[in-house]
C-alpha cells in the first residue's frame, strides 16, 4: 500500500539557475495549477469577460497587448458600430491596436479599416485629419490589403478610386490627399 501511494505522488521539479551558480529546487507533491482560460494570454477568449471599454482601457495603458483573440477583434469591430459618443475612445484603442499589429492580427485589421471608411466616411475623414502621414498610410495599407484580396486586379483599381472619390465628395483635406496618394501607390506597386 505504501508503495502504491508513493507511485501516485507526482513530483514536479523546477530548476532556477543564477549567475552565482546557485541552484534552487522547488518540489511540489501532487499539485497542478491551471490558469483560467480567461486569464491565459495565449487563449482565444483571454479577457473576454471584460467590458469593451475596460479592455480598451487596459490596451491603452499597456496592461494587455492586442492579439488575435476575441477581445481584440471585438474592440476593432466596435469602431464601425459604436455610438457617436463612444467613437473617439474606441478610435484611440483602434489606433493603439493598429500600431501594435502583427501576424494574424495584421491580416484581420484591413476588414475593420475598410468597414469603418465605408460605413462612417465623415467620421473617418475627421479622424485622419488628426493623424500624421505615417498613421494615415497604415489606414491606407490595411484598407488596400483587404480590397486586394476581395477583388480582381481590374476591379481593385476601380474600387479604390471609387472609395477615394466618395471621401473627396465629402471633404478634400491634406489627410484625404495623403490617403489617396498611398492608395494610388499601392495600386501601382501592389502589396
C-alpha positions in Angstrom: 0.0 0.0 0.0 2.8 2.4 0.8 4.5 1.6 -2.5 1.3 2.4 -4.4 0.8 5.6 -2.5 4.4 6.6 -3.3 3.8 5.8 -7.0 0.7 8.0 -7.1 2.6 11.0 -5.8 3.6 13.3 -8.7 6.8 15.1 -8.4 7.4 18.4 -10.2 10.8 19.9 -10.3 11.7 23.4 -11.2 15.3 24.4 -11.6 16.3 28.1 -11.5 20.0 28.8 -12.2 21.6 32.0 -11.0 24.7 33.7 -12.3 26.4 32.8 -9.0 25.9 29.2 -9.8 23.4 28.6 -7.0 20.6 26.3 -7.8 17.1 26.3 -6.3 15.0 23.2 -6.4 11.2 23.6 -5.9 9.3 20.4 -5.3 5.6 20.2 -5.3 3.7 17.0 -4.5 0.6 16.2 -6.5 -0.2 19.8 -7.2 -1.3 21.0 -10.6 -2.0 24.6 -11.2 -4.2 25.5 -14.2 -4.6 29.1 -15.4 -8.2 30.1 -16.1 -8.6 30.4 -19.8 -10.0 34.0 -19.4 -6.6 35.0 -17.9 -4.4 32.9 -20.1 -2.8 35.4 -22.7 -2.5 32.5 -25.2 -6.2 31.6 -25.1 -8.6 33.0 -27.7 -11.0 34.1 -25.0 -8.4 35.9 -22.9 -10.1 38.8 -21.0 -13.3 38.2 -22.9 -15.3 38.6 -19.7 -14.4 42.3 -19.5 -16.5 45.1 -21.0 -15.1 46.5 -24.2 -14.4 49.8 -22.5 -12.4 48.1 -19.7 -10.5 46.0 -22.2 -9.8 49.2 -24.3 -8.5 51.0 -21.2 -6.2 48.1 -20.5 -4.8 48.2 -24.0 -4.4 52.0 -23.9 -2.3 51.8 -20.7 -0.3 48.8 -22.0 -1.7 46.4 -19.3 -2.7 44.0 -22.1 -1.5 43.8 -25.6 -3.6 43.4 -28.7 -3.6 39.9 -30.1 -5.5 37.7 -32.5 -8.1 37.0 -29.8 -11.8 37.6 -29.2 -11.5 40.8 -27.2 -9.1 42.5 -29.7 -11.4 41.6 -32.6 -14.4 42.8 -30.7 -12.7 46.1 -30.0 -11.7 46.5 -33.6 -15.3 45.8 -34.8 -16.6 48.5 -32.4 -15.5 51.5 -34.5 -18.0 50.8 -37.2 -21.0 50.3 -35.0 -20.5 52.1 -31.7 -22.5 55.1 -30.6 -21.2 58.5 -31.6 -20.3 59.5 -28.0 -18.0 56.4 -27.7 -16.3 56.7 -31.1 -13.3 58.8 -30.0 -12.4 56.4 -27.2 -12.7 53.3 -29.5 -10.7 55.0 -32.3 -7.9 55.7 -29.8 -8.0 52.0 -28.9 -8.0 51.1 -32.6 -5.0 53.3 -33.3 -3.1 51.6 -30.5 -4.0 48.2 -32.0 -3.0 49.4 -35.4 0.4 50.5 -34.1 1.0 47.1 -32.4 -0.5 44.9 -35.2 1.4 41.9 -36.5 0.9 38.3 -37.6 -2.7 37.0 -37.8 -4.0 40.2 -36.3 -2.4 42.2 -39.2 -4.4 40.2 -41.7 -7.7 41.0 -39.9 -7.3 44.7 -39.4 -8.0 45.6 -43.0 -11.6 44.5 -42.9 -12.2 46.9 -40.0 -10.5 49.8 -41.6 -12.5 49.3 -44.8 -15.8 48.8 -42.9 -15.2 51.9 -40.9 -14.4 54.0 -44.0 -17.4 52.7 -45.9 -19.9 52.9 -43.0 -18.7 56.2 -41.4 -16.8 58.2 -44.1 -17.3 61.5 -42.4 -16.0 60.2 -39.1 -13.1 58.6 -40.9 -12.1 61.9 -42.5 -12.4 63.7 -39.2 -10.3 61.1 -37.6 -7.5 61.0 -40.2 -7.3 64.8 -40.1 -5.9 64.4 -36.6 -3.3 61.8 -37.7 0.2 62.1 -39.1 1.1 60.8 -42.6 2.6 57.6 -41.2 -0.7 56.7 -39.4 -2.7 57.6 -42.5 -0.6 55.4 -44.6 -1.3 52.5 -42.2 -5.0 53.0 -42.7 -4.5 53.0 -46.5 -2.2 50.0 -46.4 -4.6 47.9 -44.4 -7.6 49.0 -46.4 -5.9 48.3 -49.7 -4.7 44.9 -48.5 -8.3 44.0 -47.6 -9.5 45.2 -51.0 -6.6 43.4 -52.8 -7.9 40.0 -51.6 -11.5 40.9 -52.3 -11.3 42.0 -56.0 -9.6 41.0 -59.2 -6.9 43.4 -60.4 -9.1 45.4 -62.8 -11.9 45.7 -60.3 -9.5 46.6 -57.5 -8.3 49.7 -59.2 -11.9 50.9 -59.8 -13.0 50.1 -56.2 -10.0 52.0 -54.8 -10.8 55.0 -57.0 -14.5 54.9 -56.0 -13.6 54.8 -52.3 -11.3 57.9 -52.6 -13.8 59.7 -54.8 -16.5 59.1 -52.1 -14.2 60.6 -49.5 -13.3 63.6 -51.6 -17.0 64.3 -52.3 -17.4 64.7 -48.5 -14.3 66.8 -47.9 -10.9 67.3 -49.5 -8.2 67.7 -47.0 -4.5 67.1 -46.8 -5.2 63.9 -45.0 -7.6 62.6 -47.7 -4.9 63.5 -50.3 -2.3 61.5 -48.3 -4.7 58.6 -48.1 -5.4 58.8 -51.9 -1.7 59.0 -52.7 -1.0 55.9 -50.7 -3.8 54.0 -52.3 -2.5 55.0 -55.8 1.0 53.8 -54.8 -0.5 50.5 -53.7 -2.4 50.1 -57.0 0.8 50.7 -58.9 3.1 48.6 -56.8 0.7 46.0 -55.3 1.1 44.9 -51.7 
